[in-house]
């Protein structure tokens, strides 16, 4: 009986140590992936607010990072304060499945019936949440079937502005210089700063983008250039 008890005690100890190791590893992953503020407990607290929007935890973090930035308008739009009155659905997706012409887009705003969607290119699954936050601040501005050069200029400028704000609060968001989305955000930041925090150079970039060559100059709500 004593031998069996000892074996059970040893097994329980091994199980406890293994569990502690797994917990430590899980926390390490959290600390690597998110800013220190976003502990497992904090994310659990904010999940009820965002779970109807996405199944991806990193989206909850990205949306929360928009608080207190110019992207707060976009965060509220995603929560339902938009032209449809419904929360926006967000998911990572192979955009080529929607249309070959969208394969290399970083994200795509889409309306189906009375529901708005934001599809993020699946290659950005490993992007820092701060970079995703900046991207979402852009995409949330597209709330109908219409788009234009003026609308894209405004959206890109919003994205650049939000990225600058996020870097002031969470500078670690730019640590992964080789990440494609971080590279995009840093490019927009340079254009924004070069234009003295205006859309001067962003506008030129939008107008020369082949993906927008068939867009009209203006669209509803974006009549001014």
Residue pairs with C-beta under 8 A, 6 or more apart in sequence:
26 40
27 40
30 38
30 39
30 40
33 58
33 128
33 129
34 43
34 58
34 61
34 129
35 65
35 129
35 130
35 170
35 172
35 173
38 61
38 64
38 129
43 57
43 60
43 61
46 60
46 64
47 57
47 60
49 60
49 79
50 59
50 60
50 63
50 64
51 60
52 87
53 59
53 63
53 78
53 79
53 87
53 88
53 89
53 90
54 60
54 89
54 90
54 91
55 91
56 90
56 91
56 92
58 125
58 129
58 132
59 90
59 132
59 136
61 129
62 129
62 130
62 132
62 133
62 136
63 75
63 78
63 133
63 136
65 129
65 130
65 133
65 166
65 169
65 170
66 72
66 74
66 75
66 133
66 136
66 137
66 162
67 75
68 165
68 169
69 133
69 137
69 162
69 165
69 166
70 137
70 158
70 161
70 162
70 165
71 133
71 134
71 136
71 137
71 158
71 162
71 165
73 140
74 136
74 137
74 138
74 139
74 140
74 141
74 158
74 162
75 136
75 137
75 140
77 88
77 140
77 141
77 143
78 87
78 88
78 90
78 118
78 136
78 140
79 87
80 86
80 87
80 88
82 88
82 116
82 140
82 143
83 143
83 144
84 111
84 114
84 115
84 116
84 143
86 114
86 115
86 116
88 116
88 117
88 118
88 140
89 115
89 116
89 117
89 118
90 117
90 118
90 119
90 120
90 136
91 117
91 118
91 119
91 120
92 119
92 120
92 121
92 122
92 124
92 125
93 119
93 120
93 121
93 122
94 121
94 122
95 102
95 103
95 104
95 105
95 108
95 119
95 121
95 122
96 102
96 103
98 108
98 110
98 119
101 211
102 108
104 121
105 121
105 211
106 120
106 121
106 124
106 135
106 180
106 181
106 184
107 118
107 119
107 120
107 121
107 124
107 135
107 136
107 138
107 139
108 118
108 119
108 139
109 116
109 117
109 118
109 139
109 140
109 141
109 142
109 143
110 116
110 117
110 118
110 119
111 117
111 143
111 144
111 145
116 143
118 136
118 139
118 140
120 132
120 135
123 180
124 131
124 132
124 135
124 180
124 181
126 179
127 176
127 179
127 180
127 181
127 182
128 172
128 173
128 174
128 175
128 176
128 179
128 181
128 182
129 173
130 163
130 166
130 167
130 170
130 172
130 173
130 174
131 163
131 173
131 179
131 181
131 182
131 184
131 185
132 181
133 162
133 166
134 159
134 160
134 162
134 163
134 166
134 185
134 188
135 159
135 181
135 184
135 185
137 158
137 159
137 162
138 155
138 156
138 158
138 159
139 155
141 151
141 154
141 155
141 158
142 151
142 155
144 219
144 220
146 219
146 220
147 215
147 219
148 215
148 216
148 217
148 218
148 219
148 222
149 206
149 207
149 212
149 215
149 216
149 217
149 218
149 225
150 217
150 218
150 219
150 222
150 223
150 224
150 225
151 218
151 219
151 221
151 222
152 206
152 209
152 212
152 215
153 199
153 202
153 203
153 206
153 207
153 225
154 199
154 222
156 188
156 199
156 202
156 205
156 206
157 192
157 198
157 199
157 202
159 185
159 188
160 185
160 188
160 189
160 191
160 192
160 202
161 192
161 197
163 185
163 186
163 188
163 189
164 189
164 192
164 193
166 173
167 173
167 174
167 189
173 182
174 182
174 185
174 186
176 182
177 183
177 186
188 202
191 201
191 202
191 205
192 198
192 199
192 201
192 202
194 200
194 201
195 201
195 202
203 225
206 212
217 225
218 224
218 225
